[in-house]
Amino acid sequence: MFYCCIISKAFLRISKAFLRISRAFLRSLMRTYISSNPKIMSGAPVIAGTRVPVARIVYLLSDGFTIEQINKQFPHVGLKDLRGTINELAQKVETVPYGTKISQTQAIA
């Protein structure tokens, strides 16, 4: 009986440690690169942990800048964070259903 109690307590500690590790791992996989907070940049979407607006990154990309050139302008933002931001933005754009808003042309017709 005594050994069962010791084994079950050890198993409980191991399982709790495993849960902590797996939760941390899942959080790292689900990291968001884009955040929005009303107290930061008036709520504009920014790269998480910075004050770099996502719109600025999109404008620079549309002007022909490479990720490396953008990284030189914002050296405090890593290349991984820039790529993650762009990928997350692309995923968000893909998940927004098309045709949910009525355009002015549709309203007139």
TIVO-2410 file (N, C-alpha, C; in nm, 3 decimals):
# residues 109
REC num residu      c1      c2      c3 atome chaine
REC   1      M   0.082  -0.120   0.000     N      A
REC   1      M   0.000   0.000   0.000    CA      A
REC   1      M   0.086   0.126   0.000     C      A
REC   2      F   0.191   0.124   0.081     N      A
REC   2      F   0.280   0.239   0.092    CA      A
REC   2      F   0.346   0.269  -0.042     C      A
REC   3      Y   0.390   0.164  -0.114     N      A
REC   3      Y   0.458   0.184  -0.243    CA      A
REC   3      Y   0.361   0.238  -0.348     C      A
REC   4      C   0.237   0.194  -0.343     N      A
REC   4      C   0.137   0.246  -0.437    CA      A
REC   4      C   0.117   0.395  -0.418     C      A
REC   5      C   0.117   0.439  -0.294     N      A
REC   5      C   0.099   0.581  -0.264    CA      A
REC   5      C   0.216   0.663  -0.317     C      A
REC   6      I   0.338   0.612  -0.298     N      A
REC   6      I   0.457   0.681  -0.347    CA      A
REC   6      I   0.457   0.686  -0.499     C      A
REC   7      I   0.423   0.575  -0.562     N      A
REC   7      I   0.421   0.569  -0.709    CA      A
REC   7      I   0.314   0.662  -0.764     C      A
REC   8      S   0.197   0.663  -0.703     N      A
REC   8      S   0.090   0.750  -0.755    CA      A
REC   8      S   0.125   0.898  -0.738     C      A
REC   9      K   0.191   0.934  -0.626     N      A
REC   9      K   0.234   1.072  -0.609    CA      A
REC   9      K   0.340   1.111  -0.712     C      A
REC  10      A   0.432   1.021  -0.738     N      A
REC  10      A   0.535   1.048  -0.838    CA      A
REC  10      A   0.472   1.061  -0.976     C      A
REC  11      F   0.377   0.974  -1.006     N      A
REC  11      F   0.309   0.981  -1.135    CA      A
REC  11      F   0.233   1.113  -1.148     C      A
REC  12      L   0.170   1.156  -1.040     N      A
REC  12      L   0.097   1.283  -1.041    CA      A
REC  12      L   0.191   1.400  -1.068     C      A
REC  13      R   0.308   1.402  -1.004     N      A
REC  13      R   0.406   1.509  -1.028    CA      A
REC  13      R   0.454   1.509  -1.172     C      A
REC  14      I   0.482   1.389  -1.224     N      A
REC  14      I   0.529   1.378  -1.363    CA      A
REC  14      I   0.422   1.426  -1.459     C      A
REC  15      S   0.296   1.387  -1.435     N      A
REC  15      S   0.189   1.427  -1.527    CA      A
REC  15      S   0.166   1.578  -1.521     C      A
REC  16      K   0.178   1.640  -1.402     N      A
REC  16      K   0.164   1.786  -1.392    CA      A
REC  16      K   0.277   1.856  -1.467     C      A
REC  17      A   0.398   1.804  -1.453     N      A
REC  17      A   0.511   1.863  -1.525    CA      A
REC  17      A   0.492   1.849  -1.675     C      A
REC  18      F   0.442   1.734  -1.718     N      A
REC  18      F   0.417   1.713  -1.861    CA      A
REC  18      F   0.312   1.812  -1.912     C      A
REC  19      L   0.207   1.835  -1.834     N      A
REC  19      L   0.104   1.931  -1.874    CA      A
REC  19      L   0.160   2.072  -1.889     C      A
REC  20      R   0.246   2.111  -1.794     N      A
REC  20      R   0.307   2.245  -1.804    CA      A
REC  20      R   0.391   2.256  -1.931     C      A
REC  21      I   0.469   2.153  -1.960     N      A
REC  21      I   0.555   2.156  -2.079    CA      A
REC  21      I   0.469   2.158  -2.205     C      A
REC  22      S   0.366   2.075  -2.210     N      A
REC  22      S   0.284   2.069  -2.330    CA      A
REC  22      S   0.206   2.198  -2.351     C      A
REC  23      R   0.160   2.262  -2.242     N      A
REC  23      R   0.091   2.391  -2.257    CA      A
REC  23      R   0.185   2.497  -2.311     C      A
REC  24      A   0.307   2.500  -2.259     N      A
REC  24      A   0.406   2.597  -2.308    CA      A
REC  24      A   0.438   2.571  -2.454     C      A
REC  25      F   0.447   2.445  -2.492     N      A
REC  25      F   0.475   2.410  -2.631    CA      A
REC  25      F   0.362   2.454  -2.722     C      A
REC  26      L   0.238   2.429  -2.679     N      A
REC  26      L   0.124   2.471  -2.760    CA      A
REC  26      L   0.116   2.623  -2.772     C      A
REC  27      R   0.145   2.694  -2.662     N      A
REC  27      R   0.146   2.841  -2.669    CA      A
REC  27      R   0.250   2.890  -2.768     C      A
REC  28      S   0.367   2.824  -2.771     N      A
REC  28      S   0.471   2.867  -2.865    CA      A
REC  28      S   0.429   2.839  -3.009     C      A
REC  29      L   0.354   2.732  -3.031     N      A
REC  29      L   0.306   2.703  -3.166    CA      A
REC  29      L   0.198   2.801  -3.210     C      A
REC  30      M   0.118   2.846  -3.115     N      A
REC  30      M   0.006   2.932  -3.147    CA      A
REC  30      M   0.039   3.079  -3.125     C      A
REC  31      R   0.164   3.113  -3.126     N      A
REC  31      R   0.204   3.250  -3.101    CA      A
REC  31      R   0.142   3.343  -3.204     C      A
REC  32      T   0.091   3.452  -3.157     N      A
REC  32      T   0.039   3.551  -3.250    CA      A
REC  32      T   0.143   3.661  -3.267     C      A
REC  33      Y   0.161   3.702  -3.386     N      A
REC  33      Y   0.259   3.805  -3.418    CA      A
REC  33      Y   0.194   3.942  -3.427     C      A
REC  34      I   0.063   3.945  -3.443     N      A
REC  34      I  -0.008   4.072  -3.457    CA      A
REC  34      I  -0.093   4.092  -3.332     C      A
REC  35      S  -0.083   4.211  -3.274     N      A
REC  35      S  -0.167   4.242  -3.158    CA      A
REC  35      S  -0.230   4.378  -3.177     C      A
REC  36      S  -0.335   4.401  -3.101     N      A
REC  36      S  -0.405   4.529  -3.106    CA      A
REC  36      S  -0.449   4.563  -2.964     C      A
REC  37      N  -0.414   4.683  -2.922     N      A
REC  37      N  -0.447   4.729  -2.787    CA      A
REC  37      N  -0.484   4.876  -2.798     C      A
REC  38      P  -0.600   4.915  -2.745     N      A
REC  38      P  -0.641   5.055  -2.755    CA      A
REC  38      P  -0.540   5.154  -2.698     C      A
REC  39      K  -0.455   5.107  -2.605     N      A
REC  39      K  -0.357   5.196  -2.543    CA      A
REC  39      K  -0.228   5.206  -2.623     C      A
REC  40      I  -0.213   5.124  -2.727     N      A
REC  40      I  -0.091   5.125  -2.808    CA      A
REC  40      I  -0.130   5.164  -2.951     C      A
REC  41      M  -0.074   5.273  -2.997     N      A
REC  41      M  -0.097   5.322  -3.135    CA      A
REC  41      M  -0.248   5.333  -3.166     C      A
REC  42      S  -0.325   5.377  -3.069     N      A
REC  42      S  -0.471   5.397  -3.083    CA      A
REC  42      S  -0.544   5.272  -3.129     C      A
REC  43      G  -0.490   5.155  -3.097     N      A
REC  43      G  -0.556   5.029  -3.131    CA      A
REC  43      G  -0.523   4.975  -3.268     C      A
REC  44      A  -0.435   5.041  -3.341     N      A
REC  44      A  -0.396   4.991  -3.473    CA      A
REC  44      A  -0.321   4.858  -3.457     C      A
REC  45      P  -0.341   4.764  -3.548     N      A
REC  45      P  -0.267   4.638  -3.540    CA      A
REC  45      P  -0.117   4.662  -3.552     C      A
REC  46      V  -0.042   4.607  -3.458     N      A
REC  46      V   0.104   4.623  -3.457    CA      A
REC  46      V   0.168   4.486  -3.443     C      A
REC  47      I   0.298   4.480  -3.472     N      A
REC  47      I   0.373   4.359  -3.446    CA      A
REC  47      I   0.381   4.345  -3.294     C      A
REC  48      A   0.343   4.230  -3.243     N      A
REC  48      A   0.333   4.208  -3.099    CA      A
REC  48      A   0.463   4.244  -3.028     C      A
REC  49      G   0.449   4.319  -2.920     N      A
REC  49      G   0.564   4.359  -2.840    CA      A
REC  49      G   0.637   4.481  -2.893     C      A
REC  50      T   0.585   4.540  -3.000     N      A
REC  50      T   0.647   4.659  -3.058    CA      A
REC  50      T   0.540   4.764  -3.083     C      A
REC  51      R   0.582   4.875  -3.139     N      A
REC  51      R   0.488   4.978  -3.185    CA      A
REC  51      R   0.498   4.994  -3.336     C      A
REC  52      V   0.538   4.889  -3.403     N      A
REC  52      V   0.551   4.891  -3.549    CA      A
REC  52      V   0.416   4.851  -3.609     C      A
REC  53      P   0.348   4.944  -3.677     N      A
REC  53      P   0.218   4.912  -3.736    CA      A
REC  53      P   0.231   4.810  -3.849     C      A
REC  54      V   0.138   4.717  -3.853     N      A
REC  54      V   0.138   4.615  -3.958    CA      A
REC  54      V   0.115   4.682  -4.093     C      A
REC  55      A   0.034   4.787  -4.095     N      A
REC  55      A   0.008   4.858  -4.220    CA      A
REC  55      A   0.138   4.913  -4.279     C      A
REC  56      R   0.228   4.959  -4.194     N      A
REC  56      R   0.358   5.011  -4.243    CA      A
REC  56      R   0.436   4.902  -4.313     C      A
REC  57      I   0.435   4.781  -4.258     N      A
REC  57      I   0.505   4.668  -4.320    CA      A
REC  57      I   0.443   4.636  -4.456     C      A
REC  58      V   0.310   4.639  -4.462     N      A
REC  58      V   0.240   4.611  -4.589    CA      A
REC  58      V   0.275   4.717  -4.692     C      A
REC  59      Y   0.276   4.843  -4.652     N      A
REC  59      Y   0.311   4.951  -4.747    CA      A
REC  59      Y   0.454   4.935  -4.797     C      A
REC  60      L   0.546   4.901  -4.708     N      A
REC  60      L   0.685   4.882  -4.751    CA      A
REC  60      L   0.696   4.765  -4.849     C      A
REC  61      L   0.624   4.658  -4.822     N      A
REC  61      L   0.626   4.544  -4.914    CA      A
REC  61      L   0.567   4.583  -5.050     C      A
REC  62      S   0.460   4.662  -5.048     N      A
REC  62      S   0.398   4.704  -5.174    CA      A
REC  62      S   0.488   4.800  -5.252     C      A
REC  63      D   0.576   4.870  -5.181     N      A
REC  63      D   0.672   4.958  -5.248    CA      A
REC  63      D   0.793   4.883  -5.300     C      A
REC  64      G   0.797   4.751  -5.279     N      A
REC  64      G   0.906   4.671  -5.334    CA      A
REC  64      G   1.018   4.640  -5.237     C      A
REC  65      F   1.003   4.676  -5.111     N      A
REC  65      F   1.106   4.646  -5.012    CA      A
REC  65      F   1.108   4.495  -4.985     C      A
REC  66      T   1.226   4.441  -4.960     N      A
REC  66      T   1.237   4.302  -4.919    CA      A
REC  66      T   1.227   4.295  -4.766     C      A
REC  67      I   1.208   4.176  -4.715     N      A
REC  67      I   1.200   4.159  -4.570    CA      A
REC  67      I   1.330   4.203  -4.504     C      A
REC  68      E   1.442   4.175  -4.570     N      A
REC  68      E   1.572   4.214  -4.514    CA      A
REC  68      E   1.585   4.366  -4.508     C      A
REC  69      Q   1.536   4.437  -4.610     N      A
REC  69      Q   1.541   4.583  -4.609    CA      A
REC  69      Q   1.450   4.641  -4.501     C      A
REC  70      I   1.334   4.577  -4.481     N      A
REC  70      I   1.243   4.621  -4.375    CA      A
REC  70      I   1.309   4.598  -4.240     C      A
REC  71      N   1.379   4.486  -4.227     N      A
REC  71      N   1.448   4.455  -4.102    CA      A
REC  71      N   1.556   4.558  -4.071     C      A
REC  72      K   1.618   4.614  -4.175     N      A
REC  72      K   1.719   4.719  -4.153    CA      A
REC  72      K   1.653   4.846  -4.101     C      A
REC  73      Q   1.529   4.874  -4.144     N      A
REC  73      Q   1.458   4.992  -4.095    CA      A
REC  73      Q   1.407   4.973  -3.952     C      A
REC  74      F   1.375   4.847  -3.918     N      A
REC  74      F   1.326   4.815  -3.784    CA      A
REC  74      F   1.414   4.704  -3.725     C      A
REC  75      P   1.537   4.736  -3.686     N      A
REC  75      P   1.629   4.632  -3.641    CA      A
REC  75      P   1.586   4.562  -3.513     C      A
REC  76      H   1.498   4.625  -3.435     N      A
REC  76      H   1.451   4.562  -3.311    CA      A
REC  76      H   1.346   4.454  -3.337     C      A
REC  77      V   1.300   4.443  -3.462     N      A
REC  77      V   1.205   4.339  -3.500    CA      A
REC  77      V   1.283   4.234  -3.578     C      A
REC  78      G   1.283   4.112  -3.528     N      A
REC  78      G   1.358   4.006  -3.593    CA      A
REC  78      G   1.296   3.960  -3.724     C      A
REC  79      L   1.377   3.895  -3.805     N      A
REC  79      L   1.326   3.843  -3.933    CA      A
REC  79      L   1.215   3.741  -3.910     C      A
REC  80      K   1.229   3.658  -3.807     N      A
REC  80      K   1.127   3.558  -3.777    CA      A
REC  80      K   0.994   3.627  -3.745     C      A
REC  81      D   1.001   3.736  -3.669     N      A
REC  81      D   0.879   3.810  -3.635    CA      A
REC  81      D   0.817   3.875  -3.758     C      A
REC  82      L   0.900   3.928  -3.846     N      A
REC  82      L   0.847   3.989  -3.969    CA      A
REC  82      L   0.779   3.884  -4.056     C      A
REC  83      R   0.845   3.771  -4.075     N      A
REC  83      R   0.785   3.664  -4.156    CA      A
REC  83      R   0.657   3.612  -4.090     C      A
REC  84      G   0.660   3.595  -3.958     N      A
REC  84      G   0.541   3.549  -3.887    CA      A
REC  84      G   0.426   3.646  -3.899     C      A
REC  85      T   0.456   3.775  -3.894     N      A
REC  85      T   0.353   3.878  -3.909    CA      A
REC  85      T   0.289   3.871  -4.046     C      A
REC  86      I   0.373   3.858  -4.148     N      A
REC  86      I   0.321   3.852  -4.285    CA      A
REC  86      I   0.237   3.726  -4.305     C      A
REC  87      N   0.283   3.614  -4.253     N      A
REC  87      N   0.208   3.489  -4.265    CA      A
REC  87      N   0.075   3.496  -4.190     C      A
REC  88      E   0.079   3.553  -4.069     N      A
REC  88      E  -0.045   3.564  -3.992    CA      A
REC  88      E  -0.144   3.657  -4.061     C      A
REC  89      L  -0.093   3.766  -4.118     N      A
REC  89      L  -0.181   3.858  -4.190    CA      A
REC  89      L  -0.245   3.789  -4.310     C      A
REC  90      A  -0.166   3.711  -4.382     N      A
REC  90      A  -0.218   3.638  -4.498    CA      A
REC  90      A  -0.325   3.538  -4.455     C      A
REC  91      Q  -0.303   3.470  -4.342     N      A
REC  91      Q  -0.402   3.375  -4.293    CA      A
REC  91      Q  -0.530   3.445  -4.251     C      A
REC  92      K  -0.518   3.562  -4.190     N      A
REC  92      K  -0.637   3.636  -4.149    CA      A
REC  92      K  -0.716   3.684  -4.270     C      A
REC  93      V  -0.645   3.727  -4.374     N      A
REC  93      V  -0.713   3.773  -4.495    CA      A
REC  93      V  -0.784   3.656  -4.562     C      A
REC  94      E  -0.722   3.538  -4.562     N      A
REC  94      E  -0.783   3.421  -4.625    CA      A
REC  94      E  -0.907   3.374  -4.550     C      A
REC  95      T  -0.914   3.395  -4.420     N      A
REC  95      T  -1.027   3.344  -4.342    CA      A
REC  95      T  -1.146   3.440  -4.338     C      A
REC  96      V  -1.129   3.564  -4.382     N      A
REC  96      V  -1.240   3.658  -4.386    CA      A
REC  96      V  -1.330   3.619  -4.502     C      A
REC  97      P  -1.459   3.596  -4.477     N      A
REC  97      P  -1.549   3.557  -4.586    CA      A
REC  97      P  -1.567   3.671  -4.686     C      A
REC  98      Y  -1.561   3.635  -4.812     N      A
REC  98      Y  -1.578   3.736  -4.918    CA      A
REC  98      Y  -1.725   3.768  -4.936     C      A
REC  99      G  -1.751   3.890  -4.977     N      A
REC  99      G  -1.887   3.930  -5.008    CA      A
REC  99      G  -1.973   3.956  -4.885     C      A
REC 100      T  -1.913   3.982  -4.772     N      A
REC 100      T  -1.994   4.007  -4.653    CA      A
REC 100      T  -2.043   4.151  -4.646     C      A
REC 101      K  -1.978   4.240  -4.717     N      A
REC 101      K  -2.021   4.380  -4.717    CA      A
REC 101      K  -2.076   4.414  -4.854     C      A
REC 102      I  -2.173   4.503  -4.855     N      A
REC 102      I  -2.230   4.546  -4.981    CA      A
REC 102      I  -2.152   4.667  -5.030     C      A
REC 103      S  -2.104   4.660  -5.152     N      A
REC 103      S  -2.031   4.774  -5.208    CA      A
REC 103      S  -2.129   4.880  -5.253     C      A
REC 104      Q  -2.078   4.999  -5.284     N      A
REC 104      Q  -2.164   5.108  -5.328    CA      A
REC 104      Q  -2.230   5.075  -5.460     C      A
REC 105      T  -2.160   5.002  -5.546     N      A
REC 105      T  -2.217   4.966  -5.676    CA      A
REC 105      T  -2.335   4.871  -5.657     C      A
REC 106      Q  -2.322   4.777  -5.563     N      A
REC 106      Q  -2.431   4.683  -5.538    CA      A
REC 106      Q  -2.550   4.754  -5.476     C      A
REC 107      A  -2.525   4.855  -5.393     N      A
REC 107      A  -2.634   4.927  -5.326    CA      A
REC 107      A  -2.716   5.009  -5.425     C      A
REC 108      I  -2.648   5.063  -5.529     N      A
REC 108      I  -2.717   5.146  -5.628    CA      A
REC 108      I  -2.799   5.059  -5.720     C      A
REC 109      A  -2.749   4.942  -5.755     N      A
REC 109      A  -2.815   4.854  -5.853    CA      A
REC 109      A  -2.944   4.795  -5.804     C      A
***
